[in-house]
Amino acid sequence: MKSSRGPVAGGIGALIASGRAMLREKAMVPGTAALLKVNQPGGFDCPGCAWPEGEHSRLDFCENGLKAVAAETTTKRVDPEFFAKHKVSELAAQSDYWLEQQGRLTHPMAYDTDSDRYLPIAWEEAFARIGGILRGLGDPDRAAFYTSGRTSNEAAFLYQLFAREFGTNNLPDCSNMCHESSGVALNDSIGTGKGTVTLADFGSADCLLIIGQNPGTNHPRMMSTLQEVRRRGAHIVAVNPLREPGLQRFIHPKDAAAMLANTPTDLATHYLTPLVGGDLALLKGLCKAVFAAEEARPGQVLDHAFIREHTEGFAAFAEDIRGETWEAIERESGVPRVEIEEVADLYCRSERVIACWAMGLTQHKKAVATIQMVVNLLLLRGNLGRTGAGACPVRGHSNVQGDRTMGITERPSADFLDRLGKTFGFSPPRGHGADVVEALKGMADGSIRAFSPWAGISPRPRRIRIVPSDPCGAANSPCT
């Protein structure tokens, strides 16, 4: 949607796209019923993203959430007749989107080399093949068990228990490719890999830093939070190489008055566009400007009491920042000094600041150092451990942190393994398992011969794939 003042996120366009998704998935009746349970007590968390729900309403979902629920409740089915019509070589030529649009599997299938087709097999045979493959590996570490934040806590716990009773810690997870750098950086900096704020903190923050994140596309329910922040006069600083519409102007699709009048809310009060990968230099520039403000107004900018009581290494950090030149910062970040200093001045004038980030920061070579610099910036003014301030890594799936708590990790703690073994009467494996990258390398060099993406096994020797099915089409099926 666009207006005379530029692109606008949300609005009537979101409603139209939502309706089309329901029609495309042929899920108007089951999808609508499921939507009334999204983010509701006794219902289920939205599979669209990890943004928390606020005060419950009967319509606590966004366009992305609706599309996700429509895909889960689709009435389109891929049955044995479909595979009888299409060879695997033909299907391999189709796009991922086309394949997804064919519908949900209804029956366990196995690949047949002679016919180049998936052929139906009985559930008993499917389980027997899976068991035979796993028993034939010789070494449990030749198998890898992958899952993601789309699983429930209960399912995740049982999955990791199965893998460890089988004898391996090879439990690669979507976190390895998304926020692993956040966990490493935060654990090293503040002792926990999780965010330090709740949704309520956004109601009292003076300034939000939205870095390497596009909420309008990836976490649309966050847009209503950003709208509330702006309507009460707080500032939003967007940091993104692209000028995303979802960070600039927004019309809430559930706000009938704004929709009819076409009156969007202006979101970002400041918008910095660094070079791709230039975030670290930009953040160092912000810290350098904060130090300069402290030198101009001694004792009025830095939170010296907080730094003295709750941090270490400040002197070395200050020396490193002061040693950076503005010439290098501007060159590496791609952002003019005047813009950096303007945002730093806003940061210094704000009593409570929340820094949010997503995969724009986590998925490049300098990710850990960049996220630690976000934390350093927050620490300079004591923006941790108090209301309306803190670090907020915005996750992509609704239960990534829950999975990790349930034991989906390739590096489990000794305490967790001790308790697991004592409770279930076995000796869990103690060695570190393979993460996503190591699992892929193992599959390439042959050291990992069976890969289970939740319910599927794909052994290299015979190239047979056991395809998970969803006979009931339930929205919370573990096969999704």
N, C-alpha and C positions, 0 to 999 in steps of 0.2 A: 504494500500500500504506500502511496506517495501523496504528499501535499505540496503546496507551492514552496514550502520551506525545506524540502528534502524528504528522504525516505522515512517511513514510520513503521515500526514493528507492531504486531498485533492487529487490532481492529477487525473490520469486516473480512479482510483477507484470511485471518486465522479461522474464523467461523466457516467460511466457504471451504477451506482446505480440510477442516475437520469433517464436515459433512461428506465431502468427496471420499475421504478415507473410509468412513463407515460404509458407504455404498460400494466402494471398490472391494472391500473385504467381505461384503454380503453379511455384515455383522450388526445391522441396525437394531434388531431385537435383543440378541444376547449381549451385544456390546453396550447398549444403553443400560441394561440391567447391571452389568459389571461396573459401569462408570459410577453408578450410585453407591458402590462399595469402595471406590478408590479413596484411600487416605481417610477412611471412616473407622470409628471404633467397631471392632468385630469384622472389619473388611480386610483390605490388603494394601500394602504400600504401592504407590505408583511405580511401575517398572520403567518409566520414562527417564527419571534422573534421581539424584540423591537429595534434592532440596527438601528440607523438612516441612511438614504441614504446620500451619498456624492454627487459629481458632477454626474449629470444624464447621464447614458448611456442606450442603449437599452437593456442591459442585466444586470440589477442591482438586481440580486437575487442569491441565493446559492442553494446547494443541498437540504437543509431542506425546503427552500422556494418553490422550484420546487415540492417537494413531497406534501407540504401543498396545493399548487394550484392544483396539479393533483387530490388530494382527493376532493377538492371543485368542480372541473369541471368534475368529473367522469361521465361516461355515464352509469354506472351500476345502476340498479334500484331495489328497494325492494317494490314490489307492493302487492296488496291483495292476488294474487295467491301464492306468497311466504309464506305468513302467513297461507294460507289454507293448505300448505304442512307440516308446522312445528308447533308443539305445543310449548308453552312457556317453558315448562319443558325441552324440547329437546334443545331449543335455550339457556337456562340457563346453559347447560352443555358445551357449546362451549366457546372458548376463546374470549376475547374482540377483539383481532386482527381478528379472523374469522368473527365475527359479523360485524366489520367495513368494511371488504372486500366485503360484500354482496351488498353494494351500498347505494343509497339515497332513503329515503322514498318518496312515490308519493301520499299518501292519508292519511287523519287522521284515526287513528285506536284506538279502545278501547278494553281493556281486558275483555274477557268473561269467567267467572269462570267455567261454566258448560262444555264448550268445551276445556278449557285451551288454548285458542287461542286469538290472536288479530283479531278483526273483523272490517271491514271498516264501518265508519259512515259518514254522510254528514257533511260538514263544519258547517251548521247551528246547527246541534245536538251537534257537538264538542263544539262550543262556548256556547250553552245553558247549557251543562253539567258543563263547567268550571264556568260559572256565577252562576249556582245553587249551586255548591260546595262552592264557595266563599261567597255567600249570606247566606248559611246555617251555617257558622262557628260561628256566634254570636259575636265573638270578632276579629277585624282585625288582632290583634297580633298573632292569631293562624295560620296565613299564613306567609310564607317566600318567597321572590322573589330573586333568585340567578341569577347572570350573570358573565361574565368574560370580559377580555380585547379583546376578539375576536369581540365584538360588535362595531358599529360605534358610534360616538358622538351623532348623531341624535337619533338613536335607544335607546341608553342608557338614554338619557334625557327623552324620552317618557316613557320608562320602569319605571324609578324612579317616574315620575309624576303620572303614573297609580297607583303605590304602595302607594304613599302618599295620593292621592285622595281616595284610598280605605281605608286608615287610619292607615298605619303602616310604621315604619322605619326599618322593618326587610328586609334589603337589603344586605345579605352576598355576598361577592365578592371574586374572585380568589386571590385578594391581601391579604386577611386574611391569606392565606396559603403560600404565596410566600414572599412578601417584607413588610409585616406588621411591622416586627421588624425593617426594615430599616426606615420606616416612623416614628416610635416611637423614634428611636435613633437619627435620624437626626433632627426631630422637637425639641427634647429636647436639642440637642447640638448646632445646628446652626439656628434653627427657621424655617426651611423648610424641608419637607419630600422628596424633589426631588433632583436629582443630580445637581451639581454646574458647570458642564463642558458641552461644546458642542463638536461635532465631530472635529471642527477646532482646538480645544485645543490639540488633539493628535498629530497634526502636529508640535508642538513646545515643547512638553514634553521631558524632559531629561531621565525620568525613569517612567515606569509603574509598579504598584503592582497589579498583577492579583490574587486575593485571593478567594478561595472557588468557583471557576468558571471554566467551561470547554467550552471555546468558540467553539472549533472544533465540538462539538456535539450540543450545545444549542444555539449558536449565530454565525454561520459560517461566516456571512458577516463581523464580527469583525476581522476575520483572515486576510483579506486584509489590514485592518488598522494596525494590529500588524506587518505584513510584511513590510509596509511602515515605521513604527517606527524603526524596526531593520535595514532596508537598509540605513537609514540616521544616524545610529550609536548610537541611544538611547538604553537604557537598559530595559530589561523586567525581572521582578522577579515573578516567578510563585510560588504560595503557594497552595499545594494540596496534600492530603495523597497519591494519586495515580499519577504516572508519565504518564499523558495523552499525547498521540501522538500529539493532537492538540495544546499543549503548547510547543512542542519541535521543530518540523520540519514541513514545509508546502510548498506544491506546488500549486500555484493558478491555478485552472482548466482553467482559461481564458488566461493564460500565455503560449502561444504555444511553445516558445523557451525553457522555463523551463520544460515543459511537455516532449518535444522531447529529451532533454538532461538529463532528470531525475535529475535536480539540485534543491533540496529544499532549502528554506531559514531557517536557524537556528533561532529559536525564543527566548526562555527563556535563558538569560545569567546566571541566578541564579535560582535554583529550590530547594525550601524547602518543605520537606514532614513531616508535623506535624502529631501527633496522631489525630484521629477523635475527634473533640471537643477541641483540644489543641491550637486552634488559639488565644484565649485570652491570654494564657500564652506566646505564641510566640510574640504577639504584645507588651505585656508588656516588654518582653526581648529586642525588638527593641527600645522601648522608653528608657529603662534603659541604653542601649548602647549609645544612642544619648546624654543622660545626662552625661555619662562618657566622651564622646567626647568633650562636652562643658566644663567640668572640666579640661580636658587636654589643651583645647584651648579657654580660657574664652573670651566670646564675639564674637566668630567666627562661632559658630554652631547654637545656638538657635536664632530665630528672636525676640529679646527682645522687639523691638518697636511694632511689630505686637501683641505679647502676651500682652503687657501693654495696647495697645489701643483697642484691639478687643476681649479679652478673660477675663474670671473671673475664680477664683478657681485654679489658677496655682500653688500656694504654696502648697495647700493640695494635688494636683495631684503629684507634684514633690516629696513630702514626701512619698506618697504611693508607687511610683515607686522605689524610692531609698531604701525603706524598703523591697522590694522583693529580695530574694536570688537567685543567679544563680543556686543553687542546685534545688530549687523548680521550677524555670522556665524550666530547662532542663528536669526535671522529668515530669512536667505537659504537656509540649509542645512536647516532644519527639525529639526535635531538639538540636544538640550540640551547646554549647555557641559559638564556633569558627565560625559556619555557621551564627548564628544570628548576630554576630559582623561584619562579612564580608558584609552582606546585609545592616546593619545599617551604615557602612562606605560609601557604595554606596549611600545610602539615603542622608547622610550628604554632599556628594560631588555633589549631583544633585540639580540644582537651581529650577527646575520645576518638580513636581511629581504628577501623577494622581494615585489614588487608586481605583481599580475596584473590585466589588464583586457581587456574585449572591447567589443562594440558599445554597451553601456550608457553608455560614456564617449565613444565615437568619433562618435556620430551625433546631436549637438546643436550649437547655435551656439557654445557655449563649449568645444568639444571640444579644440582645440589647446591653449588656455590651461590646461584642466583636466589634460591629460596632461603638460604641462610642469610643472604643480604636483606631480604624482606624482613626477616626476624630481627636482624640487627637494627634496621630502621625503626621498627616498633619498640625495641628495647631502649633506644636513645631517649625516648620520652615516656617510658614506663607504660606503654600501651599493651601490656599483657597482665592478666590476672585481675582485671577490674571490669566493672559493668560498662558495656558499650565500646569495648576495645579488645583487640586480639587478632589471632591468625585464623584464617578460614580457607583451608584447601577444599575446594568444591569438587566432590566426587562425581563420577559419571553414572554409577549404578546405585540402586537404592540400598544395597546390602553389602557393599565391599568391606566396610569395617566389621560388619557382623560376621562375614565369612572368616576373616582373620581371627576374630575372637573365638570362633568355633574350631579353630585349628587348621584352616586352609592356609598353610604356609610351608615353604620348603625348609625353613630354619626354625623349627619349634624350640621353645625354651625347655631346659631340663626339667623345670618344675611342672610344666604342662605334661610332658611325657611321663614323669613319675606318677602324677595323679591319674592320667589316662590308663597306664598299665595296672595300677593298683585297683582301680574301679572295675576294669573289664578283665583282669586276670591274664595279662599277656605281657611280653617284653617288647615295647615299641622300638623300632630302629632308631639309632642315635645319630647317625651321620647326617650331614646336610644333604638335602635333596636338590633336584634340578629346578631352577626357575624357568620362565618361559623361554628366554634366550638359550639357556643351556639345554632345555628339552628339544628345541628346534635343531640345535647343533647335534645333539645325540641322535635324533631321527635322521639327520643328513649323513652322519658317519656310521650309522648302524648300531651304535651302542644302546640306543633305545629302540626296541622292536615292537612295542605296543603302545598306542596312545589313546587314552580314553577321554574324549571331550564330553564329560559328564556321563553319557550312557553309551558311547560308541567305542569300538576297538578297531584299530586299523593296523594290523601287523604287516611288516614289510615283506616277509617271505612269499606269501601267496596273494597279497593285495586284495584281501577280502575285507569288506567294511560291513559291520553290523550297524544298521541305521536305526536310531531310536524312533519310537512311534508314540503317538498320543491318541489312543483309541477313544478317549472320552472328550477330547478337545477342551479340557479344563484350563482356565486362565492361569492357574498356578502349577501347571504341569512341569515336572522336573526336566522334561525333554526339550524345553524351549531354549 
